[in-house]
Structure formats: C-alpha cells, structure tokens
Amino acid sequence: MLHNREGQPVPQVRFPIRANNEWLSVTTDDIFQGKTVVVFSLPGAFTPTCSSTHLPRYNELAPAFFANGVDAIVCVSVNDTFVMNEWAKDQETEHVALIPDGNGQFTEGMGMLVDKSDLGFGKRSWRYSMLVKDGVIEKMFIEPQKPGDPFEVSDADTMLAYINPAARKPDQVAILTREGCPYCTKAKALLDELGYDYAEIPLGHAARSRIVGAITGQKTVPQVFVNGQHIGGFDALERWAGRTAQSPTRPAVTAS
C-alpha cells in the first residue's frame, strides 16, 4: 500500500549531488526549511511520460507557481546524480531542481518505493506530487494503484489548481523565423517587450515556404502563434499588441 503522508514532515535525508565536478551533500532541510516547495516524483529520468509531459509542464508553469507563493519546484527520482545531471541537460529544467534519490532513502521514507523489477528498473518511485510548507506535507496527489504507469493526478496543472484555482498560466508562444529576416527581428523584439517567453523555430531556406504554407497558409515569416492560435506576421502582431495595451487583461487570441 502507498502511504498518504499529509500533515507529516518529509523524511530527513542527505542527497549526494555532483555539481561543477565536486561532490555536494544536500539535506532535506536545505530544500524545505522555511520554504513552500512543490515536489513531484517519477519512475525514472529519460523515460517517456517523465520526459515528454511530467517534467516539462512543471517547468512551463513555474512562473505561475512562483507568482502564487511557491519558492521552489523539485523533481525527485531514484536515479544517481550523473543520470539526473544529463537528464537536466536534455530537458527544459531552468525552473526545476532535479534531486537524485539514488539510494531510494527519501522515496522509501515517503512510502513510495515500489518494485519495478518486471521492467528491469529495480526499486523506483511511484509517481506522485506534493506541496510542502516548511518541511511539512500539506497536500499529496498520488497516482492510482493500477498496472502500468498511471499519470492522472500528479501533473502540474492539478497542483496549480489546488494552490490557486484562478491562477493565470503562462501563455504558450512560438514564432517561425528565418535567418536574416528583419521583420522576424522586429517581431521577437516586440514579444520581448510584451514580456512573452517564446519558443523560436528557425526555418532553413530550402523548405521554408512549404513549411510556412502548410502550417499557416501564408508565404512569409515571421508567423506567430499564441496558445494554439495563429496571430500572423509582424503587422498582425503589432495590431494584436495594440489591443493588448488597451486592455487591462490580455485579449482573447483571434486568427488574423
């Protein structure tokens, strides 16, 4: 049986961590004492759900967590520090601290250590998340005990909704560009001015027109997208930015 430890302190553990070619010892108190911390734990670094969804979404929603009183976001996995360091390089983790529970001591103390020998994993963590305030667990979201690797309640959106159901999530912004495009430079500068953390997709000359045409129905770059909606090129972005400046909240995105 997995244990819900709400109202209890987190286990007292020392984590051996390798950083800057040196061994460091990070304690539970270092991570939790005097802080509000969101923790999520998963079966293993580089595994599909962990890499494609669980970790990236916590990193993506980090600004919303921080705006709602969270001091740190921590990912715990029963992996050694070298594996976790390489996973951090491979993933978007600038807002998340990856903690290696190599010996499984923290996970065992949480009552979340499970046997995944059938997959060749040995002892690993069950997937869960929790909100910890000054070392005491306020809330836990534990995945249901059923075969496989369920991922239903320990996600970032569920945790953020618990902390503040009305929390404003960061907008998802992407821009198609090409090298040497002056309007692309202007569009990126405007997105920076608006405070967006955007993803840039630079396109090579050979296939640019086909890619832009297939995705947007347009012929030129830049092409900007916000929250799944096509804004358009630089002129359309300027118009949209003008509406944003005139509104106390960002306007609904509409296709240009």
MARLUMSE-257369 format. One record per residue: residue number from 0; x, y, z of N, C-alpha, C, O, CB in turn. Coordinates in steps of 0.05 Angstrom, whole numbers. Glycine has a CB too. Example, Ala and Ser with C-alpha at 12.3 -4.5 7.8 and 13.67 -1.06 7.14 Angstrom:
BEGIN
NODE num   n.xx   n.yy   n.zz  ca.xx  ca.yy  ca.zz   c.xx   c.yy   c.zz   o.xx   o.yy   o.zz  cb.xx  cb.yy  cb.zz
NODE   0    264   -114    156    246    -90    156    264    -66    156    285    -66    169    226    -89    181
NODE   1    257    -45    142    273    -21    143    258      1    157    268     23    161    282    -12    114
//
This chain:
BEGIN
NODE num   n.xx   n.yy   n.zz  ca.xx  ca.yy  ca.zz   c.xx   c.yy   c.zz   o.xx   o.yy   o.zz  cb.xx  cb.yy  cb.zz
NODE   0     17    -24      0      0      0      0     18     25      0     38     27     14    -19      0     24
NODE   1      9     45    -16     23     70    -16     11     88      6    -12     85     13     20     84    -43
NODE   2     28    105     18     20    120     41     17    149     36     35    162     24     41    116     63
NODE   3     -6    160     43    -10    189     42      0    201     68    -10    194     90    -41    196     37
NODE   4     19    219     66     33    229     90     25    259     95     41    273    107     63    227     87
NODE   5      2    267     86     -7    294     91     -7    300    121    -16    284    138    -35    299     80
NODE   6      4    323    129      6    331    157     31    322    170     36    329    193    -17    321    171
NODE   7     48    306    156     72    295    168     97    309    156     95    320    134     74    265    164
NODE   8    119    309    170    144    321    159    156    303    138    151    278    138    165    326    181
NODE   9    170    315    119    184    299     99    207    283    112    217    292    133    195    317     76
NODE  10    216    261    101    238    246    112    264    262    113    269    278     96    243    220     96
NODE  11    280    258    134    306    271    137    327    255    122    333    232    130    313    274    167
NODE  12    337    266    100    355    251     82    377    270     73    373    294     71    339    239     58
NODE  13    400    258     67    422    273     54    424    262     25    426    238     21    449    270     69
NODE  14    424    280      6    427    272    -22    455    278    -32    463    302    -33    405    287    -39
NODE  15    470    258    -40    496    263    -53    492    274    -82    479    261    -98    514    237    -54
NODE  16    502    297    -87    498    310   -113    525    318   -125    542    329   -111    479    335   -110
NODE  17    528    314   -150    552    321   -165    547    347   -180    530    348   -197    562    299   -184
NODE  18    562    368   -173    559    394   -187    586    407   -190    602    408   -171    540    413   -171
NODE  19    592    417   -214    617    431   -220    641    413   -213    661    422   -202    619    457   -205
NODE  20    639    387   -220    660    368   -215    667    364   -185    689    356   -178    685    376   -230
NODE  21    647    370   -168    651    366   -139    627    352   -127    605    354   -137    656    393   -125
NODE  22    632    337   -106    610    324    -92    600    343    -71    615    355    -55    620    298    -79
NODE  23    573    346    -70    560    362    -50    540    345    -35    530    325    -45    545    386    -64
NODE  24    534    353    -11    514    339      5    491    358     11    494    377     26    526    328     32
NODE  25    468    353     -1    444    370      3    425    356     21    418    333     17    431    376    -25
NODE  26    416    369     42    399    357     62    370    364     56    364    383     41    407    366     90
NODE  27    352    349     69    324    356     67    318    384     77    302    398     65    307    336     84
NODE  28    332    392     99    328    419    109    337    440     89    324    461     87    344    423    135
NODE  29    358    435     74    367    454     54    345    459     33    342    481     24    392    443     39
NODE  30    330    438     27    310    440      6    284    452     17    271    468      3    304    413     -6
NODE  31    276    445     41    249    451     50    246    471     73    226    484     76    236    426     59
NODE  32    267    474     89    263    490    113    257    519    107    271    533     92    289    489    130
NODE  33    235    529    118    227    557    115    217    564     87    215    587     80    250    574    121
NODE  34    210    544     71    202    548     43    175    534     37    168    515     51    223    538     24
NODE  35    162    543     17    139    529      5    149    516    -21    158    530    -39    115    549     -1
NODE  36    148    490    -22    161    475    -43    141    455    -56    126    441    -42    186    459    -33
NODE  37    140    456    -82    125    436    -97    144    413   -105    165    419   -117    111    448   -123
NODE  38    136    389    -99    153    366   -106    137    347   -124    113    343   -119    162    350    -80
NODE  39    150    337   -144    138    315   -159    159    293   -163    182    299   -168    127    325   -187
NODE  40    150    269   -161    168    246   -162    158    227   -184    134    224   -189    170    231   -135
NODE  41    177    215   -198    171    199   -221    189    174   -223    209    173   -209    173    215   -247
NODE  42    182    155   -240    197    129   -240    225    131   -250    242    116   -240    182    110   -257
NODE  43    231    149   -268    259    150   -278    264    171   -299    247    178   -315    266    124   -289
NODE  44    289    181   -298    298    200   -318    298    187   -345    302    163   -348    326    210   -311
NODE  45    293    203   -365    294    195   -394    271    176   -401    269    168   -425    320    182   -400
NODE  46    253    170   -383    230    153   -390    209    170   -404    208    194   -400    219    138   -365
NODE  47    191    157   -421    174    173   -439    156    193   -426    158    217   -432    157    154   -454
NODE  48    138    185   -408    120    204   -396    134    226   -379    127    249   -380     99    190   -378
NODE  49    155    217   -365    170    236   -349    183    257   -366    184    281   -358    192    220   -333
NODE  50    193    250   -389    208    269   -406    189    285   -424    195    309   -429    227    255   -423
NODE  51    168    273   -433    151    287   -452    130    305   -439    121    325   -452    137    267   -470
NODE  52    122    299   -415     99    313   -403    104    322   -374    101    346   -368     75    296   -403
NODE  53    111    303   -357    111    309   -328    131    332   -321    123    352   -311    119    284   -312
NODE  54    156    328   -328    176    349   -322    172    374   -338    172    396   -326    204    337   -327
NODE  55    169    373   -364    166    398   -380    143    416   -371    146    440   -371    163    392   -409
NODE  56    121    404   -363     98    421   -356    103    435   -329     94    458   -326     73    404   -354
NODE  57    116    422   -310    123    436   -285    142    460   -291    138    481   -280    136    417   -265
NODE  58    161    455   -309    179    477   -316    163    500   -330    169    523   -325    201    467   -334
NODE  59    145    492   -347    129    512   -362    111    529   -344    108    553   -348    112    498   -383
NODE  60     99    516   -324     81    530   -306     96    543   -282     83    555   -265     60    511   -296
NODE  61    122    541   -281    137    551   -258    131    580   -252    127    587   -229    166    548   -263
NODE  62    129    599   -272    123    626   -265     97    629   -251     94    646   -233    123    643   -291
NODE  63     77    613   -258     51    614   -244     54    604   -216     41    615   -197     30    598   -259
NODE  64     69    583   -211     74    573   -184     87    595   -167     79    600   -145     91    547   -185
NODE  65    108    607   -178    123    627   -163    106    651   -157    109    663   -136    148    635   -179
NODE  66     88    658   -175     70    681   -171     49    675   -149     36    693   -139     57    689   -197
NODE  67     46    649   -142     26    642   -123     39    630    -97     27    612    -85      7    621   -135
NODE  68     62    640    -91     74    634    -65     92    610    -63    102    604    -41     53    630    -46
NODE  69     98    597    -85    116    574    -85    145    584    -88    151    600   -105    109    554   -107
NODE  70    163    575    -71    191    584    -71    208    567    -89    227    576   -101    202    583    -43
NODE  71    201    541    -92    218    523   -108    202    500   -118    182    492   -106    242    513    -92
NODE  72    210    488   -141    198    464   -152    220    443   -154    242    448   -165    185    470   -180
NODE  73    214    420   -143    235    399   -141    224    373   -154    201    365   -149    242    394   -111
NODE  74    241    361   -170    235    334   -181    253    314   -168    278    317   -169    239    335   -213
NODE  75    241    293   -157    257    272   -144    253    246   -160    231    238   -167    247    268   -114
NODE  76    276    232   -164    275    206   -178    296    188   -167    317    197   -158    278    210   -209
NODE  77    291    162   -166    310    143   -157    330    137   -179    329    116   -192    297    117   -147
NODE  78    347    157   -184    369    155   -203    394    168   -190    391    183   -172    361    170   -230
NODE  79    417    161   -201    441    173   -190    445    201   -201    432    209   -220    466    156   -196
NODE  80    462    216   -189    466    244   -195    476    249   -224    469    269   -236    485    257   -176
NODE  81    492    230   -234    502    233   -262    479    231   -282    478    246   -302    524    212   -268
NODE  82    462    212   -278    439    208   -295    421    233   -294    412    243   -315    423    183   -288
NODE  83    415    243   -270    398    266   -267    411    291   -279    397    308   -290    392    271   -237
NODE  84    437    294   -277    450    317   -289    448    316   -320    443    337   -332    480    317   -281
NODE  85    451    292   -331    449    290   -360    420    295   -369    415    307   -390    458    263   -370
NODE  86    401    286   -353    373    290   -360    366    320   -359    351    330   -376    354    274   -340
NODE  87    378    334   -340    373    362   -338    383    377   -363    370    396   -372    387    374   -313
NODE  88    406    368   -374    416    380   -398    398    375   -422    396    391   -440    445    369   -404
NODE  89    385    351   -421    368    343   -444    340    356   -443    327    356   -464    365    313   -443
NODE  90    332    366   -420    305    376   -416    304    406   -411    325    419   -408    292    361   -393
NODE  91    280    417   -411    276    444   -403    272    444   -373    250    438   -363    251    457   -418
NODE  92    293    452   -358    292    449   -329    302    474   -314    310    472   -291    308    425   -320
NODE  93    302    497   -328    314    520   -315    300    528   -289    312    541   -272    314    543   -334
NODE  94    274    521   -286    259    528   -262    255    505   -242    242    509   -222    232    539   -270
NODE  95    266    482   -249    262    458   -232    288    447   -223    307    444   -238    246    437   -248
NODE  96    290    440   -197    314    428   -186    310    397   -187    291    387   -176    319    437   -156
NODE  97    329    384   -200    327    354   -203    344    342   -180    369    345   -180    337    345   -231
NODE  98    331    327   -163    344    316   -139    347    286   -143    327    272   -146    329    322   -113
NODE  99    372    275   -142    376    246   -145    374    232   -119    390    236   -101    404    241   -158
NODE 100    354    215   -117    350    198    -93    361    170   -100    347    151   -100    320    196    -85
NODE 101    387    170   -105    400    146   -116    396    121    -99    393     99   -111    428    151   -119
NODE 102    396    123    -73    393    100    -55    364     95    -48    357     76    -34    409    104    -30
NODE 103    346    113    -58    317    109    -52    309    115    -24    287    107    -15    310     81    -59
NODE 104    327    128     -8    321    133     20    297    152     24    280    147     41    345    144     35
NODE 105    297    174      9    275    193     12    249    180      2    228    182     16    281    218     -5
NODE 106    250    166    -20    226    154    -31    215    132    -13    191    129     -9    232    142    -59
NODE 107    233    117     -1    225     96     18    212    109     43    192    100     53    248     78     27
NODE 108    224    131     52    213    145     75    186    157     70    170    160     88    232    167     84
NODE 109    181    164     44    155    174     36    134    151     33    110    157     29    157    189     10
NODE 110    143    126     34    125    104     30    118    100      1     97     89     -6    100    107     46
NODE 111    136    110    -17    130    110    -46    149     92    -62    149     93    -87    131    138    -56
NODE 112    166     77    -48    185     59    -62    171     34    -72    159     20    -55    209     52    -44
NODE 113    171     28    -97    157      5   -109    177    -12   -125    198     -2   -134    133     14   -126
NODE 114    169    -36   -129    186    -55   -144    178    -55   -173    156    -63   -180    184    -84   -132
NODE 115    196    -47   -190    191    -47   -219    211    -66   -233    221    -61   -255    194    -19   -231
NODE 116    217    -88   -219    236   -108   -230    226   -120   -256    242   -129   -272    241   -130   -210
NODE 117    200   -120   -260    189   -132   -285    198   -116   -309    198   -126   -332    159   -133   -284
NODE 118    205    -90   -305    215    -73   -326    246    -71   -326    257    -57   -343    203    -46   -324
NODE 119    259    -84   -307    287    -82   -305    296    -57   -290    319    -49   -292    300    -83   -332
NODE 120    278    -44   -276    284    -19   -263    292    -23   -234    305     -5   -222    259     -1   -263
NODE 121    286    -46   -222    291    -49   -194    271    -33   -177    248    -31   -184    320    -42   -187
NODE 122    281    -22   -155    264     -6   -137    263     23   -148    284     35   -153    275     -6   -108
NODE 123    239     33   -152    236     61   -162    213     74   -147    200     62   -131    230     60   -193
NODE 124    209    100   -153    188    115   -140    162    112   -156    161    111   -180    195    145   -139
NODE 125    140    109   -140    114    112   -152    110    142   -160    123    159   -147     91    103   -133
NODE 126     94    147   -179     90    175   -188     71    189   -169     48    180   -164     79    175   -218
NODE 127     80    213   -160     63    229   -142     73    257   -142     95    263   -152     63    217   -113
NODE 128     57    275   -130     66    303   -126     57    311    -98     39    299    -86     55    322   -148
NODE 129     69    332    -87     61    342    -61     69    371    -58     88    381    -70     74    325    -39
NODE 130     54    384    -40     60    412    -32     71    411     -4     57    401     14     35    430    -34
NODE 131     95    422      0    108    420     26    113    449     36    125    465     22    135    405     24
NODE 132    104    454     61    108    481     73    125    478     98    117    465    118     81    494     79
NODE 133    149    490     97    168    489    120    173    460    129    173    454    153    158    506    143
NODE 134    176    442    109    182    414    116    159    396    122    163    373    128    201    414    138
NODE 135    135    407    123    111    392    129     93    389    104     88    408     90     95    404    153
NODE 136     84    365     99     69    359     75     40    368     79     26    359     97     69    329     68
NODE 137     32    387     62      4    397     64    -14    381     46    -37    374     55      3    426     56
NODE 138     -6    374     22    -23    360      3     -7    341    -13     16    347    -21    -38    380    -15
NODE 139    -19    317    -19     -6    298    -37    -26    289    -58    -50    286    -53      4    273    -21
NODE 140    -16    286    -82    -31    275   -104    -17    249   -113      5    251   -125    -34    295   -129
NODE 141    -28    227   -106    -15    201   -111    -30    187   -134    -55    185   -134    -15    183    -86
NODE 142    -15    178   -153    -28    164   -176    -41    138   -167    -32    125   -148     -7    158   -198
NODE 143    -64    131   -179    -79    107   -171    -62     82   -174    -46     79   -192   -105    105   -187
NODE 144    -66     64   -155    -51     39   -156    -64     20   -176    -83      5   -169    -50     26   -128
NODE 145    -54     20   -200    -63      1   -220    -40     -5   -239    -20      9   -238    -87     14   -236
NODE 146    -42    -26   -255    -20    -34   -272    -10    -11   -290    -25      7   -298    -27    -58   -289
NODE 147     16    -13   -297     28      6   -315     38     30   -300     47     28   -277      7     16   -336
NODE 148     38     53   -313     49     78   -302     28     99   -304     30    117   -321     75     86   -316
NODE 149      7     99   -287    -14    119   -289     -4    147   -285     14    152   -269    -36    113   -269
NODE 150    -15    165   -300     -8    194   -298    -34    210   -300    -41    219   -322     13    202   -320
NODE 151    -47    213   -278    -74    225   -277    -77    249   -258    -92    267   -264    -94    204   -270
NODE 152    -62    249   -236    -66    269   -216    -41    284   -206    -43    304   -192    -80    257   -192
NODE 153    -18    274   -213      7    286   -203     18    307   -222     41    316   -219     28    264   -198
NODE 154      3    315   -242     12    334   -262     13    363   -251      1    368   -230     -6    333   -286
NODE 155     26    380   -265     30    408   -256      4    423   -255     -1    439   -237     49    422   -275
NODE 156    -14    419   -274    -39    434   -275    -57    427   -251    -70    445   -240    -55    427   -301
NODE 157    -57    402   -243    -73    394   -219    -62    407   -194    -77    417   -178    -73    363   -216
NODE 158    -35    408   -191    -23    420   -168    -28    450   -168    -35    462   -147      7    415   -168
NODE 159    -26    463   -191    -30    492   -192    -60    499   -185    -65    519   -172    -23    503   -219
NODE 160    -78    482   -194   -106    486   -189   -112    483   -159   -130    497   -148   -124    467   -205
NODE 161    -97    466   -145   -100    463   -116    -91    488   -102   -104    498    -84    -85    439   -106
NODE 162    -68    499   -111    -56    522    -98    -74    547   -102    -79    562    -84    -27    527   -108
NODE 163    -82    550   -127    -99    573   -134   -115    566   -159   -104    567   -181    -83    599   -138
NODE 164   -141    559   -156   -157    552   -180   -158    574   -201   -163    569   -224   -185    544   -171
NODE 165   -154    599   -192   -156    622   -211   -129    631   -221   -126    652   -234   -170    645   -198
NODE 166   -108    615   -216    -81    623   -224    -79    626   -254    -89    610   -270    -60    602   -215
NODE 167    -66    648   -263    -62    653   -291    -38    638   -301    -16    642   -291    -60    683   -297
NODE 168    -42    621   -321    -20    605   -332     -5    621   -353    -16    637   -367    -30    578   -343
NODE 169     22    616   -356     37    630   -377     26    623   -404     19    600   -410     67    622   -375
NODE 170     26    643   -421     18    639   -449     39    622   -464     63    625   -459     13    665   -464
NODE 171     29    605   -482     47    589   -498     51    604   -525     32    606   -540     36    560   -503
NODE 172     75    613   -529     81    630   -553    104    617   -569    124    609   -558     88    658   -544
NODE 173    100    616   -596    120    606   -614    121    624   -638    101    636   -646    115    577   -621
NODE 174    144    626   -650    148    642   -674    165    628   -695    187    618   -688    160    670   -667
NODE 175    155    626   -719    170    615   -742    187    638   -753    177    659   -759    151    603   -764
NODE 176    213    633   -757    231    653   -767    250    642   -788    251    618   -792    247    666   -744
NODE 177    266    660   -800    289    651   -816    312    670   -811    308    693   -802    281    651   -847
NODE 178    336    661   -816    360    677   -812    360    701   -831    353    699   -854    385    660   -816
NODE 179    367    724   -820    369    749   -836    343    763   -841    342    781   -858    382    742   -861
NODE 180    321    755   -829    295    767   -833    291    791   -815    289    787   -790    272    746   -830
NODE 181    290    815   -825    288    839   -808    261    840   -793    260    849   -770    291    864   -824
NODE 182    239    830   -806    214    831   -792    212    810   -770    197    813   -750    191    826   -813
NODE 183    228    788   -773    230    769   -752    243    781   -727    234    777   -705    245    744   -761
NODE 184    264    797   -732    278    810   -711    259    830   -696    259    831   -672    303    825   -721
NODE 185    243    844   -712    224    863   -700    203    848   -684    195    857   -662    211    880   -722
NODE 186    193    826   -695    172    811   -681    183    800   -654    169    801   -634    162    788   -699
NODE 187    207    790   -654    219    779   -629    223    802   -609    218    798   -585    245    765   -635
NODE 188    231    825   -619    235    848   -601    208    856   -588    207    863   -565    247    872   -616
NODE 189    187    855   -604    161    863   -594    151    842   -573    139    849   -553    140    865   -617
NODE 190    156    816   -579    148    795   -560    163    799   -534    152    795   -512    153    768   -572
NODE 191    189    806   -536    205    811   -512    193    835   -496    191    834   -472    234    817   -519
NODE 192    185    856   -511    174    880   -498    148    873   -484    141    884   -463    169    902   -519
NODE 193    132    854   -496    107    846   -484    111    827   -460     92    821   -446     89    833   -505
NODE 194    136    818   -457    141    800   -434    136    771   -439    133    756   -420    126    809   -411
NODE 195    135    763   -464    130    735   -470    156    718   -470    176    727   -481    116    732   -497
NODE 196    154    695   -459    176    675   -461    169    657   -484    154    637   -481    179    659   -434
NODE 197    179    663   -508    171    649   -532    191    629   -541    215    630   -534    166    669   -554
NODE 198    181    610   -557    199    590   -570    202    598   -599    183    602   -613    187    561   -567
NODE 199    227    599   -608    233    606   -636    239    581   -652    254    564   -643    256    626   -637
NODE 200    226    579   -675    231    556   -693    243    567   -719    229    576   -737    204    540   -699
NODE 201    270    568   -720    283    578   -744    281    558   -767    285    534   -764    313    584   -739
NODE 202    274    568   -791    270    551   -814    292    555   -835    300    578   -840    242    556   -827
NODE 203    301    533   -846    321    535   -868    309    545   -893    284    544   -897    335    508   -872
NODE 204    325    556   -911    315    568   -936    302    547   -954    282    554   -967    338    582   -950
NODE 205    313    523   -955    303    504   -975    274    497   -971    259    495   -991    320    479   -973
NODE 206    265    492   -947    238    482   -942    220    503   -929    197    496   -922    239    457   -926
NODE 207    230    527   -926    215    547   -910    187    552   -921    168    551   -906    231    573   -909
NODE 208    185    558   -947    159    566   -958    139    543   -956    115    548   -950    162    574   -987
NODE 209    148    518   -959    129    495   -957    120    491   -928     97    486   -924    143    470   -967
NODE 210    138    495   -909    131    491   -881    112    513   -872     91    508   -860    156    492   -863
NODE 211    119    538   -879    101    561   -871     74    558   -884     53    563   -871    114    588   -879
NODE 212     74    551   -910     49    548   -924     31    526   -912      7    529   -909     54    543   -953
NODE 213     44    503   -906     29    480   -896     17    486   -868     -5    477   -862     47    456   -894
NODE 214     32    501   -852     23    506   -824      4    530   -823    -16    529   -808     47    511   -806
NODE 215     10    551   -838     -5    576   -834    -22    585   -858    -40    601   -856     14    598   -827
NODE 216    -16    573   -881    -29    583   -906    -17    609   -916    -27    620   -935    -58    587   -901
NODE 217      4    619   -903     18    643   -912     43    636   -927     50    613   -931     25    661   -887
NODE 218     58    657   -936     81    652   -952    107    663   -939    129    656   -948     78    665   -979
NODE 219    104    679   -919    128    692   -908    130    688   -878    111    679   -865    127    722   -914
NODE 220    153    694   -867    158    694   -839    164    724   -831    171    740   -848    183    676   -831
NODE 221    159    730   -806    153    713   -783    123    705   -784    107    718   -796    159    726   -757
NODE 222    117    683   -769     90    675   -763     89    669   -734    104    652   -724     80    651   -781
NODE 223     70    682   -720     69    680   -690     44    665   -682     22    668   -694     69    708   -677
NODE 224     47    648   -662     25    632   -650     24    637   -620     45    638   -607     28    602   -657
NODE 225      0    641   -609     -4    644   -581    -26    625   -572    -49    627   -581    -10    673   -573
NODE 226    -20    608   -553    -40    590   -542    -55    574   -563    -79    570   -561    -60    605   -525
NODE 227    -41    565   -583    -52    548   -604    -66    563   -626    -76    551   -645    -72    530   -591
NODE 228    -67    589   -624    -80    606   -645    -59    620   -662    -39    630   -651   -100    625   -632
NODE 229    -65    623   -688    -47    636   -706    -52    666   -705    -73    676   -712    -50    625   -735
NODE 230    -31    682   -696    -33    711   -696    -27    722   -724    -42    739   -734    -14    723   -675
NODE 231     -5    713   -736      2    722   -762     30    733   -762     47    726   -746    -17    744   -772
NODE 232     36    751   -782     62    763   -784     66    787   -766     52    791   -747     67    771   -813
NODE 233     87    803   -773     94    825   -755     72    846   -753     66    856   -732    120    838   -765
NODE 234     60    853   -776     38    873   -775     15    864   -758      4    879   -743     29    880   -804
NODE 235      8    838   -761    -14    827   -745     -7    827   -716    -23    832   -698    -21    799   -755
NODE 236     19    821   -710     28    821   -682     26    849   -670     19    852   -647     56    810   -681
NODE 237     34    869   -686     32    897   -677      3    904   -670     -2    916   -649     43    916   -698
NODE 238    -15    896   -687    -44    903   -682    -53    889   -657    -67    900   -640    -61    894   -706
NODE 239    -45    863   -654    -53    848   -630    -40    861   -605    -53    862   -584    -44    819   -633
NODE 240    -15    870   -607     -2    883   -584    -16    908   -577    -18    915   -553     27    888   -591
NODE 241    -27    923   -597    -42    947   -592    -67    942   -576    -74    957   -558    -48    961   -617
NODE 242    -81    920   -583   -105    913   -568    -97    905   -540   -112    910   -521   -120    890   -582
NODE 243    -74    892   -537    -65    883   -510    -60    908   -493    -68    908   -469    -40    866   -513
NODE 244    -47    928   -504    -41    952   -489    -65    967   -480    -65    981   -459    -23    971   -505
NODE 245    -87    965   -494   -112    979   -488   -130    964   -469   -150    975   -459   -127    985   -513
NODE 246   -122    939   -462   -139    922   -446   -126    917   -419   -101    913   -419   -146    896   -459
NODE 247   -141    917   -396   -128    911   -371   -119    882   -369   -101    876   -353   -148    916   -349
NODE 248   -130    865   -386   -121    837   -387   -115    832   -417   -126    845   -434   -141    817   -375
NODE 249    -98    812   -422    -92    806   -450   -117    796   -464   -132    780   -453    -70    784   -451
NODE 250   -121    805   -489   -145    798   -503   -145    769   -512   -124    756   -514   -149    817   -526
NODE 251   -169    759   -518   -170    733   -529   -156    732   -556   -158    751   -572   -200    724   -532
NODE 252   -143    710   -562   -128    708   -587   -147    701   -609   -164    683   -607   -106    687   -585
NODE 253   -145    716   -631   -161    710   -655   -143    708   -678   -123    722   -680   -183    732   -659
NODE 254   -151    692   -698   -135    690   -722   -136    715   -738   -157    729   -739   -145    666   -739
NODE 255   -114    723   -750   -113    747   -766   -120    742   -794   -121    760   -810    -85    760   -764
//
